[in-house]
Amino acid sequence: MSPKVSPTRLRRFVLKLTDRALKTAKAEQKDLFLSDGLGLYLRVRPSGSKTWLYRYKVEKTTKWHELGIYPDMPLADARLAAHNAKALRKSGDDPVEKKTSIKKEKELARIKAAARLTVNQLFDKWRETDLKHRKDKGAEVLRLFKKDVLPHLGEIKADELTKAQIMQVIDNLLERNVDRTAKLVLSLLRQMLRFALERGIINTEPSAAIRKSKIGKAEVPRDRVLSESEIQALAKAMPNANLNKTTEIAIWLTLATGCRIGELLKAKWAHVDFDNQTWIIPESNSKNGDAHKIHLSTFALAYFKELKTIAHSEYWCFPNRNLDSHVCVKTVTKQVSDRQLLEDTKPMSNRTSNTKALILTNGKWTPHDLRRTAATLITALGVLPDIADKCLNHKEPNRMRRTYLLHNYDNEKQMAWKLLGDRLDLLTKHNLKNVITTNFGQAA
């Protein structure tokens, strides 16, 4: 607010100020204004505070422009500030309005800066808005980011994140020889940054110029398939591999149904119908979000029945130790991997010493390779590839066919699983010497 001072009071104190006058100036009951000339005043208040003011008129209105506090701003600096204010007026600007405008801009900048999110905060927002809708509620993304991203980028402002900083995270992963994880982390970072871009949190997407194809080694699609002779060898090897019995059953059920190992390990007894010989994979457990009905062959049904006799849960087919959920979806993969170690690889502590028990002729295999093997066996037995795809619950890629060809091929799939089960039964439970095998898993 502009001070209200009569012209006579101002004229009374018009003088060229000195440092001595400034130091000794006092006001008793009302503000005292000491003029240095050319519009520069020192306001002295009864409280003892002293403020430099520049006085000027706009039309008929007197305005006061605060310059600074004495003695923080000495006389020479106050005179220079008054000169600059006068020059500002000559250029067409109003010093008071200019100061108010600058103050507002600074306040807006402060508010904007306070609203700017760090990468940590952006991740939390992304998780609460988007990741929570994923099947695992974003648990796997959270694990990856906590381990490999947020410790390096978390405190950086999201709108200041650079390509170089992202590449440093990727390079750290490549140095650990985890190329697939590096590609996955880049993909997830890109998803988060696009989320931020769509909401105006950032103005540019720094990962856009990073080519995923140039990260690490070129990906080679995995094509490992167990040959029929390897399936026979696996049947011989498993009883001596010191596997959990439930793991053995999981391996044969994966091979007999073509399901994903995670879908199997999440199975509930409520989804297994022993009378009708079916197992339903609900959409909540299915990778593509579509429920999947599997007709159990006699081979597969026998393993489900055996599992029922040894299961310790009336709810879960593969319960964890606490019986309050399913077993970890990685447990079978770990057990299989631990029994296929190379000669110079030492087993991890508290893991099996049977490190060579499941090594097969054509190299290392994983539970997911059993799914590929099941599909290959089905087609080798004369089933059309389209039916084999449906047995695997692959989503039809052609939108037109998804819209108009709505037959579920239930009978055809049932026959395919029966043929697969009969073949596995022949390979694993009969006189192996009398079975002619097709080694489609071996190179020609």
PyMOL commands that set and color helices and strands:
alter all, ss='L'
color gray80, all
select helices_A, chain A and resi 7-12+19-24+75-90+95-115+119-129+131-133+139-148+150-153+158-160+163-175+179-198+212-214+228-240+245-257+261-265+269-271+298-310+331-338+367-380+385-391+399-404+410-429+432-434
alter helices_A, ss='H'
color red, helices_A
select strands_A, chain A and resi 32-37+40-44+50-58+61-70+272-273+278-281+292-295
alter strands_A, ss='S'
color yellow, strands_A
deselect
rebuild
show_as cartoon
